[in-house]
């Protein structure tokens, strides 16, 4: 199966929701709040989609916020469970980093069950990060 990767100018909220549900990431996102999901999709300024080349169906995505010069926050990395363990997540990160630019640092917050994936692909876990959690 061939997967095509592309930076898209706009993330369709329905595609976003579909991939979130099929990946399992919906458990950690406000998917029941349609307006909030629409804002999340509309305000991302770097989105990379992974699509099945034959069907055109989105099987993964990387949704990020970046200035394309210094930093890139990868907010969502989601791959359909049926397509996991095929290098799609790694490739989405590579394409996001390429699009953000070589001078941009890429930062993400991992869910506890994905820590080993990020370590396995060579990402460092910083000791100098701080977090103010969202109010809800």
N, C-alpha and C positions, 0 to 999 in steps of 0.2 A: 504494500500500500504506500502510495506516495503522498507526502504531506507538503503543502505549499504554505509559505510564510510571507506575510505582507504587513507593512505598516498601513493602517487605515486612518483616514482623516476624522472619522466619527464612529463611535461604538454604539451600535443599535442596542437599546436596552433589552429587547427580547432575546437577542443573541447572547448578551451578557448574562441574563438570567438563566438561559438554557445551559450554558457552559458551567455556571456556578452550581446548578442543581446536579448536572451529570458528573461533576468533578468531586462533589462532596463539600466544596467550599461554602455552599449555601448555608451550612450549619453555623458559619461564623460571619455571615453578612446579613444585612437587614432586608432580605428578599421579600418580606411581607409588606414593606413600605415602598410602594411603586414610585412615588415622587422622589424619595431619597435615592433609589437605584437610578432613576433618570438623571439626577444631579451627578451621581458618581460617574455615570457614562459620559455625560455632556462635558464635565469639567476635567476629565483626563486629557492631557495634551500629548500623550504618546501611547498608542495602542498597537500591539502586534497580535495578529490573528494567525492561528494555525488551522488550515482547512484541509479536509480530505480532497485530494485533487480530482477524484472521480465524481463525488457527489456534491462537492462545494460546501458541505456542512462544516461549521466551525467545530473543531475538536479540542481547541485550547486557546488561551489568550493570556497576554501580559498587559496589564493596565497600569500606567505610570504617570507621574507628575515630574517634569524636568524643566530646567532652564537651558538645556542643550549646551552648557558651557562649564558647569562646575559640579552639579549634583543631579541625581535622578533617584526618586523614591518609587520603587516597584511595589505598588499597593496590592495588586492581585496577580497571582500566577495560578492559573487553573487549567487542568487537563482532564478531559473526560476519562472516567475510570477505565472504560473499555480501551483506551489508547495509552494508558500509563505504562511506564517502563520501556518506552521505545525511543527515548532521547528527546521527546517533544518539549518537556519542561526546560531542559538544558538549552535546547536551540532557541526557545522563546527568550530566555535570559540573554543569550548571545546576540540575538537580533535587537533586543531592547538596548543592550549596551552599545551596539554598533550605531543604532539610530540616535542615542543620546549624545554620542560623540566620545572620542578617545580621552578627552580631558575631564569627563564627568565620572564621578564616583557613583556606584550603584549601591543603594541601601534598601533593605527590606526587613520586615518583621516576620518571623516564621511562627507558624503554629507549632505547638510542641511535637506533634506527630510527624512533622516535615523536617525537623532539625537534621536528621541523618542524611536526607537528600542533599541539602545545601552543603553540608560538610563533605559529602562524597564528591561533589562537583568542584570542590576546591575553594569554596567561599569561607572567609574568615568570620568568626563571631566576635564582634568588637566588645571590649570591656569598658568603652568610654561612651556608651549610649545611655540616654535617659528618656523617660516616657511620662507624659501626663495622660492617663487613660481618658477615653471619651466619657461623657457624663451618662450616656445611655447606649 
